[in-house]
Amino acid sequence: MTLNIIATAKQVLDPEAPITAYRLDNEAKRISADPARNIPPVINGFDENAVEAALLVKEAVGDAKVTVLSAGSSFAMDVMKKALSMGSDEMVLVQDPELEGVSDSAVTAKVLHAAIKKIGDFDLIVAGRQASDWDNAQVPLGLAELFGIPCISFARKVEVRDGLVLCERVIATGYEVVSAPLPAVVTVSNELGQPRYPTLRNIMAAARKQPTIYSVGDIGIGPDDLATKVTIQDLFIPEKQSQCEFIEGDDPADAGRKLALALREAKLI
Amino acid sequence: MPDPQGVLVIGEITDGQLATSSKELLAHGRALADALGEPLGIALLGDNLADLPNEAIAAGADRAYAITDPLLQTYQVDAYLAALHKLNEEHPPKVIILSKTPVGTEVGPRLAFRLDASLAQDCMEAEIDPSTKQLTATRPVFGGNCMAKVLCEGQPMMIILRGKTTDPLNADASRQGDVIAVSPGLDESIIKNKLIERVEEKEEGIRLEDADIVVGGGRGMGGPEPFENELKELADALGAAQGASRAAVDIGWVPYSYQIGLTGKSISPSMYITVGISGASQHLAGCSGSKVIVAINSDAEANIFKEARYGVTGDWKVVLPAFIQQVKELL
């Protein structure tokens, strides 16, 4: 039996870009890329870890299919295709202007829930623990609740065996080995390890694959589902006033010595 | 179901004590409950809670819900969710607050979906609008580059609060409150996530989260060796704990247990000495509770200097040995 794995992947503004490359629209309560800067979006970093986890499970079990799922108002297709180039089998995009600027986890979870039902039977959903734009860290847990299935969060290792998903999950003092019956949701982050680089073979294979694209209507999402529960009232850039005292010396080593003296002066050591 | 009333703190217990983060929640919750003019409750979950309910009342609660069940002996997400769902049916609150801890960040969103509630994640502060009685909260977004003020709609309204954003109230043993026993009657069959093994990865020396001084290294260290040599030497001299930026752990120079940041550990030492750390907002989110940040970095424009109180620009290979030498002479 083929193991069906869904990996969720969000397209986000590049978190490595300086804040000046963002445009903050406090009227529409949105943050977007400054078109003049031409900085392309990226797949959310922890979602690349999720794709990696899905591919590792596929390699371990053999007979498995990895479907990458995303929802948004528009996609940079060459960016999203990286998930296919890494080795995923299929991609499903819920692409609809109705999803412009959505920052509410309840809405996103409902949209992904409906899309997964449309995709059909699944055994495992792997998701990044949070997206680097709104940092909500809620959608994967919400999916588990909407499907009424278990969720193992913060996994650094994922295995599927005998109808169970087994994970090593990160805790403050080490890790836990936890199992849950399939179907299940697993969240991952950078502890899982670096996502693989696309191979030339997979890049060429991905070039021939076309994503399946749905509108929100196609998956049965109506206006009620799009009503937000948490509304943004204000967006602002926090003021940061540097109070740094730069310690200088005759040379860098002297500066190092003077730093120690300054810390002593301030009774910090 | 009775009418929703008051504010509910989801308490956490560490080593048989009410967690400091939960005492902070009680201080936050006290202000919210007073703004609503309604009581402040705390949910305590365990198989035997001993005197914890009274400790919670001394720390600011009006009502302590003592939820006891054999399945609550240790944290299990399925048991916690079922117990809190049951509590919500019997004693529904208007507002629920949790800590940004491993438990809070797992239980909070799932409980919110289960209750069809609104939840604002990772909040720095929260308040009740005096006229509308609605909850607003301020939270960092885009890795802390931007702040969002958000409004929670519907009921219950839920927030997860970042640690160290407020001080606990002074414990007052004379405070009066009610202890309300709740028996959720949990059935073993609800437990889906089964704990097979818990492995403690021993950290040498002082725990990062508890350390009074932390020494952290980043990508600028250039390899694993400086973490074992210079940075360790400095940490040992100061009795400090060692940490690292996400960049350094992702490359594999040090274990993930060193990671300080938004998704790593949150530290709040009296002094945090950073070497070769540029200060990505992702990292700063984990060390913003530090009283004093000291930065050694070759790039004078590095973001870390915007947060630092003391800074030296220069090659750490030259600055750090001289700094360590002088520190040792002063101690």
Interface residues (C-beta under 8 A of the other chain):
Chain A: L13 P15 I19 Y22 L24 I31 F46 S103 S105 A106 A109 R129 Q130 S132 D133 W134 D135 N136 A137 Q138 L141 G142 A144 E145 L146 I149 P150 C151 I152 S153 F154 R156 L166 V170 I171 A172 T173 G174 Y175 E176 V177 V178 S179 A180 P181 A184 S189 N190 E191 Q194 T228 K229 V230 T231 I232 Q233 D234 L235 F236 I237 P238 K240 S242 Q243 C244 E245 F246 I247 D251 P252 A253 D254 A255 G256 R257 L259 A260 L261 A262 L263 R264 A266 L268 I269
Chain B: V77 D78 P102 T105 E106 P109 R110 A112 F113 R114 A117 S118 L119 A120 Q121 D122 T136 R139 P140 V141 F142 G143 G144 N145 C146 M147 A148 K149 V150 L151 C152 E153 G154 K192 N193 K194 L195 I196 E197 R198 V199 E200 E201 E209 L238 R246 V249 D250 Y256 S257 L262 T263 K265 S270 M271 Q282 V292 V294 A295 I296 A300 F305 K306 E307 A308 R309 Y310 G311 V312 T313 G314 D315 V318 V319 L320 P321 A322 F323 Q325 Q326 V327 L330 L331
